[in-house]
Amino acid sequence: MASVGSRGWVALSHNKHLSALEKAAVRDAGLRLFVLIGQRGHPDLADTARRTLPKRVAFLATHSGPFIARVHRPDPARLKHNPRASGRVTLWAPPW
């Protein structure tokens, strides 16, 4: 985390069960971390990452970091009406 944060890079993870120590490491490294939420397999996670790219870029423009944000897939009702619907991005931390 320290190496990624020090380079100003953005991290993407699927670990939604971050411990208090891991959250502190994100904060201390100045990391901007997006956590993909979902349990439908890697193709679905990749699709969610692709669909939410514009929203993640917009989130980065308004949040300097460090932060942890959740990346949610579109809900089934939205997908039923719009198969190309994007998911959403929500701030998880801070507060730390």
Salt bridges, closest charged atoms under 4 A:
ASP28 OD1 - ARG27 NE 3.16
ASP44 OD2 - ARG73 NE 3.04
ASP47 OD1 - ARG50 NH2 2.47
ASP47 OD2 - ARG51 NE 2.65
